[in-house]
Each structure stands twice: as structure tokens, then as C-alpha cells.
């Protein structure tokens, strides 16, 4: 059981940044999920859990957002703290102030910073100069908070993580990168299927393989398989989870027509789902372009957990905030 006192929450994550899931080990991921499950239970039962009274979270958003912004804001209120939304255009960042100067100033006013932006190096620089926890709420490289919620959902539905088969079909983007890290950390096998030229970055794939080897040796479980392919049928075959994301992310709208042609074989539809296990879960991080990367039939079907997955953004992020702040 989670203690409302601070003792049980202080497990080495206090004051830590989360720039990508590679910043964590499997035990730390497990602890975040454990706290998330308990906070979800407490909220469902109406039990108070104001673990961050008086704390202030600065939220810098240079990209549009629905789930990330609302879940962080609502979560901070539910934890007894206060969120402070700061759009890129409202900050002096928009008029040329350096990230380093912004970081050093904000850190004197607030207890934590969440940032949703384009370049991963911006998040890393912010963390380097801010002496409060910095959380990556999405960059073009990684989406760690999304995948913490995904792992929470998978464990909730499947009652385990290690040894499961995750198939990802679509763009080798920030979500795919964080899924590679997440699967490696929890002992889950993953196959990422993308069109040629849209693969995840080789450096991220190699990092995930190093994490998988290290955690398997430390935890004594079989080393998870990390496979990259251009065949969506391989990713779907015998999968416990099938996952997809939009074909064109924010900032790639100009490539829409080209990407639709390249990704035509990579739609998560009923035919692809038939190749997976009968109890396979369908996941999508949203927003979805129905009729492109996923069909209405599948996203609204009985195997879809997409909206449970979206809800779990709230609970996973509350756990993360409670542990690092």
C-alpha cells in the first residue's frame, strides 16, 4: 500500500529528471507503475492523495496538446499542487532568451518543469541548467510519459509485462523509440515494422538492445528480442499487443501525401489483427487519423484499449510527479 507520508515515496527518484526512459532502470519503472496503480485506486475510491501540497509545476508547451496538457494539469491539482501553463509564445524564449537562462530563472520559482517541444537537445539543456526535476512531455525523439502509461495499461490488462510480444506498425518515431526503451526495461519482446527509410534511429535501437541485455542479466529473465523489419505481418503474427501511431506527426504535415503512399501497407486493420493472438490488445497513443493508420472497426472494436490507455496518462504521470517532486 502507498503511504501518504513521504518515506515510501523517496526511493531514489526524488529530484531526478526524466528525459527518456533510458534514464530509468527496470526497478524504477516498476516503482512508478506500483505507485500509479495505487493512486488510480485511491482516486476511484475517492480517497485523498494530496502528496504535493504547495508544489508548483511549470509546463512549457511549444507544441499543441490535449492528453498531455490536461493529464498533467489535472494530475497536479489532484496531488494538491498547482500547474502553471506556459506557451512558447508567452515566454521570453520566443524572443530569443536562452534555454539556460530560462531554466535558471524558472528553477527559482517552481518545484518542477514539464516541457513539450521539438528538439531533444532543448530538454537536455533545460535539465542541465535547472536544479529542479525536468520531465520530457514529448520531443521529436522520445515520448517517455506516453509509454509509462502504455506499460501501466498492458500490466493492468495482461497482469504481466515480461515475455509478452509487442508489435508496432507504422512510423519509427518518438513513440516507437520510447516503446523500444520501455520493452527493453520490462523484458518484453518487440517487433517494429516500418516502411524502408522510416525506421527508428539505429542509435536508439542499439541503446534498447544494451538495456535489454543489462536488465535481463540483472533480473534473471530471458533477454527480450528487439526486432526491426519492413514487414507488418511479422510484427502482427502472434502479438499480445498491436500498437500504431499517426503516419505524419506534428511538423510533418507537408509530407502527408508522400507518407500515405509509403505507409499504405502499414494500416492496423481487421486483417492484420487476425494474425495476432485471439486476446491481442490494440493500442494507439492518439490522436488517431481513422481510416489511415487504423480503421474505425479496430479502434472501436472489443480488443481496443485506446481510451483506457489515454486515461492512464493521468495516473502514470501523477506517480512520476509524486516520486520526483
C-alpha positions in Angstrom: 0.0 0.0 0.0 1.2 3.5 -0.8 1.9 5.6 2.2 0.7 9.2 2.2 3.8 10.1 4.1 7.0 10.9 2.2 9.1 8.0 3.4 7.8 5.3 1.0 7.8 7.7 -1.9 11.5 8.5 -1.5 13.1 5.7 -3.4 15.9 7.4 -5.3 13.8 9.2 -7.8 13.4 12.4 -5.8 14.9 15.3 -7.7 15.5 13.2 -10.8 14.9 14.3 -14.4 13.1 12.1 -17.0 14.4 12.9 -20.4 13.9 9.5 -21.9 13.0 6.0 -20.5 16.7 5.2 -20.8 17.2 7.3 -17.7 15.4 4.6 -15.6 16.1 1.0 -14.7 13.5 -1.8 -14.5 13.1 -1.4 -10.7 12.4 2.3 -11.1 9.8 1.7 -13.8 8.2 -0.9 -11.6 8.0 1.5 -8.7 6.4 4.2 -10.9 3.8 1.7 -12.1 3.2 0.5 -8.5 2.5 4.0 -7.3 0.4 4.7 -10.4 -1.9 1.7 -9.6 -2.3 2.8 -6.0 -3.1 6.4 -7.0 -5.6 5.2 -9.5 -7.3 3.1 -6.9 -7.4 6.0 -4.4 -8.9 8.3 -7.0 -11.5 5.7 -8.0 -12.5 5.3 -4.3 -12.5 9.0 -3.5 -9.5 8.8 -1.1 -7.5 12.0 -0.8 -3.9 11.8 -2.1 -2.5 15.3 -1.9 1.1 14.3 -2.0 2.4 17.6 -3.4 0.7 20.3 -1.3 2.0 23.8 -2.2 4.2 22.5 -5.0 4.2 24.3 -8.4 4.8 22.7 -11.8 5.8 24.9 -14.7 4.5 23.4 -18.0 6.3 24.7 -21.1 4.4 23.8 -24.3 5.8 24.6 -27.7 3.5 22.0 -29.4 -0.2 21.6 -29.3 -1.6 19.1 -26.9 -4.8 17.5 -25.5 -4.0 14.5 -23.4 -0.5 15.6 -22.2 -1.6 19.1 -21.1 -4.9 18.1 -19.5 -3.5 15.0 -17.7 -0.5 16.9 -16.2 -2.7 19.8 -15.2 -5.5 17.7 -13.7 -2.9 15.4 -12.0 -1.1 18.2 -10.4 -4.3 19.6 -9.0 -5.3 16.2 -7.7 -1.9 15.9 -5.9 -2.6 19.2 -4.1 -0.1 21.3 -6.2 -0.6 23.9 -8.8 0.3 23.7 -12.6 1.4 26.8 -14.4 0.9 26.6 -18.2 3.4 28.5 -20.3 3.1 28.5 -24.0 6.3 29.1 -26.1 4.9 32.4 -27.4 4.3 33.7 -23.8 7.8 33.1 -22.6 10.9 35.2 -23.4 12.1 32.1 -25.2 10.0 33.3 -28.1 12.0 36.5 -28.2 15.5 34.9 -28.0 16.2 34.3 -24.3 18.4 31.3 -24.0 17.1 28.0 -22.6 19.9 28.1 -20.0 18.8 31.5 -18.7 15.1 30.4 -18.7 16.0 27.2 -16.8 17.9 29.0 -14.1 15.1 31.6 -13.5 12.2 29.1 -13.5 14.0 26.8 -11.1 13.9 29.6 -8.5 10.2 29.9 -8.8 8.8 26.4 -9.2 9.4 22.8 -8.0 9.4 21.0 -11.3 9.3 21.7 -15.0 7.4 19.8 -17.8 8.4 20.6 -21.4 6.8 19.6 -24.7 8.9 20.8 -27.6 10.6 19.8 -30.8 14.3 19.2 -30.2 15.5 16.7 -27.6 18.6 18.8 -27.0 16.3 21.6 -25.7 15.0 19.3 -23.0 18.5 18.2 -22.2 19.8 21.8 -21.9 16.9 22.8 -19.7 17.6 19.9 -17.4 21.4 20.7 -17.3 20.7 24.2 -16.0 17.6 23.8 -13.9 18.1 22.4 -10.4 14.5 21.1 -10.2 13.2 17.9 -11.9 12.6 18.3 -15.7 10.2 15.9 -17.4 10.1 15.4 -21.1 6.4 15.6 -22.1 7.3 14.9 -25.8 10.1 15.7 -28.2 10.6 14.6 -31.8 12.9 12.0 -30.4 11.1 10.5 -27.4 7.7 10.3 -25.6 8.5 8.7 -22.3 5.4 9.7 -20.4 3.2 8.1 -23.0 5.0 4.8 -22.8 4.8 4.7 -19.0 1.1 4.9 -19.4 1.2 2.2 -22.0 3.1 -0.1 -19.7 0.6 0.6 -17.0 -2.2 -0.3 -19.3 -0.6 -3.5 -20.5 0.2 -4.7 -17.0 -3.3 -3.8 -15.9 -4.9 -5.8 -18.7 -2.4 -8.7 -19.0 -1.2 -8.9 -15.4 2.4 -9.1 -16.6 4.9 -7.4 -18.8 8.0 -9.7 -19.2 7.7 -12.2 -22.1 4.8 -10.5 -23.9 5.0 -9.9 -27.6 4.5 -6.3 -28.7 4.1 -5.5 -32.4 4.4 -1.9 -33.5 3.3 -1.0 -37.1 3.9 2.4 -38.6 6.5 5.3 -38.3 9.7 4.8 -36.5 9.0 8.0 -34.5 9.3 9.2 -30.9 6.7 6.8 -29.7 8.4 3.9 -31.3 11.7 5.0 -29.8 10.2 5.1 -26.3 8.4 1.8 -26.8 11.8 0.2 -27.7 13.2 1.6 -24.4 10.2 0.5 -22.4 10.1 -3.0 -23.8 13.8 -3.5 -23.1 13.3 -2.3 -19.5 10.5 -4.6 -18.6 11.6 -7.8 -20.5 9.0 -7.5 -23.3 9.7 -8.7 -26.9 9.1 -6.0 -29.5 9.0 -6.0 -33.3 8.8 -2.6 -35.0 7.6 -2.7 -38.6 8.2 0.4 -40.7 8.5 1.2 -44.4 12.1 1.4 -45.7 13.5 4.8 -44.8 11.2 5.3 -41.8 12.9 3.0 -39.4 13.7 4.1 -35.8 17.1 5.6 -35.3 19.8 3.0 -35.2 21.3 4.6 -32.1 18.1 4.1 -30.2 17.7 0.5 -31.3 21.2 -0.3 -30.1 20.6 1.5 -26.8 17.4 -0.6 -26.3 19.4 -3.8 -27.0 22.0 -2.8 -24.5 19.3 -2.1 -21.9 17.6 -5.4 -22.7 20.8 -7.3 -22.2 21.7 -5.5 -19.0 18.3 -5.8 -17.4 18.0 -9.5 -18.3 21.3 -10.2 -16.7 20.3 -8.2 -13.6 16.8 -9.6 -13.3 17.5 -13.1 -14.4 14.9 -13.2 -17.1 15.4 -14.2 -20.8 16.8 -11.3 -22.9 13.9 -9.8 -24.8 14.0 -9.8 -28.6 14.2 -6.4 -30.3 13.4 -6.8 -34.0 13.2 -4.1 -36.8 11.5 -5.1 -40.0 9.7 -3.7 -43.0 7.1 -6.5 -42.9 3.9 -5.6 -40.9 2.8 -9.2 -41.0 5.8 -10.2 -38.9 5.0 -7.6 -36.3 1.4 -8.7 -36.0 2.0 -12.5 -36.0 1.2 -13.9 -32.5 1.3 -10.5 -30.9 -0.1 -9.9 -27.5 -0.3 -6.2 -28.2 -0.6 -4.4 -31.6 0.3 -0.7 -31.5 0.3 2.1 -34.1 0.6 5.8 -34.3 -0.1 8.5 -36.9 1.8 8.4 -40.2 2.7 12.1 -40.1 3.5 13.6 -36.7 3.3 17.3 -35.8 5.6 19.3 -38.1 5.4 16.6 -40.9 2.1 17.7 -42.4 3.9 18.8 -45.6 4.9 15.1 -46.1 1.3 13.8 -45.8 0.7 12.6 -49.4 4.2 11.0 -49.6 3.7 9.3 -46.3 0.3 8.0 -47.2 1.8 6.2 -50.2 4.7 4.8 -48.2 2.6 3.6 -45.3 -0.4 2.1 -47.2 0.6 -1.5 -46.2 1.0 -0.5 -42.6 -2.6 0.0 -41.5 -3.8 -1.6 -38.3 -7.0 -3.2 -39.7 -9.0 -6.3 -39.1 -6.9 -8.4 -41.5 -3.7 -7.5 -39.6 -5.4 -8.1 -36.3 -6.3 -11.7 -37.3 -2.6 -12.6 -37.4 -2.2 -11.7 -33.7 -3.3 -13.8 -30.7 -7.0 -14.0 -30.1 -6.8 -11.8 -27.0 -4.4 -9.3 -28.6 -4.8 -5.7 -27.3 -5.0 -2.8 -29.7 -3.2 0.4 -28.7 -2.8 3.9 -30.2 -1.4 6.9 -28.4 -3.9 9.3 -30.0 -4.8 11.5 -31.8 -5.9 8.9 -34.4 -6.4 9.5 -38.1 -9.1 6.9 -38.6 -9.0 5.3 -42.0 -5.3 5.9 -42.3 -3.0 4.1 -39.7 -6.0 2.4 -38.0 -9.6 1.6 -39.1 -12.7 2.6 -37.2 -13.6 -1.1 -36.9 -10.4 -1.8 -35.0 -10.1 1.3 -32.8 -13.8 0.9 -31.7 -13.6 -2.9 -31.5 -13.6 -5.1 -28.4 -9.8 -5.6 -28.4 -9.1 -1.8 -28.3 -7.8 -0.4 -25.0 -7.1 3.0 -26.6 -9.2 5.1 -24.1 -8.0 3.1 -21.1 -4.5 3.9 -22.3 -5.4 7.6 -22.6 -6.8 7.7 -19.1 -3.7 6.1 -17.7 -1.6 9.1 -18.8 -3.1 10.8 -15.8 -2.2 8.0 -13.3 1.3 7.3 -14.6 2.2 11.0 -14.7 0.8 11.5 -11.2 3.0 8.7 -9.9 6.0 10.2 -11.7 5.4 13.7 -10.3 4.9 12.3 -6.8 8.1 10.4 -6.9 10.4 13.1 -8.5 9.0 16.2 -6.8 
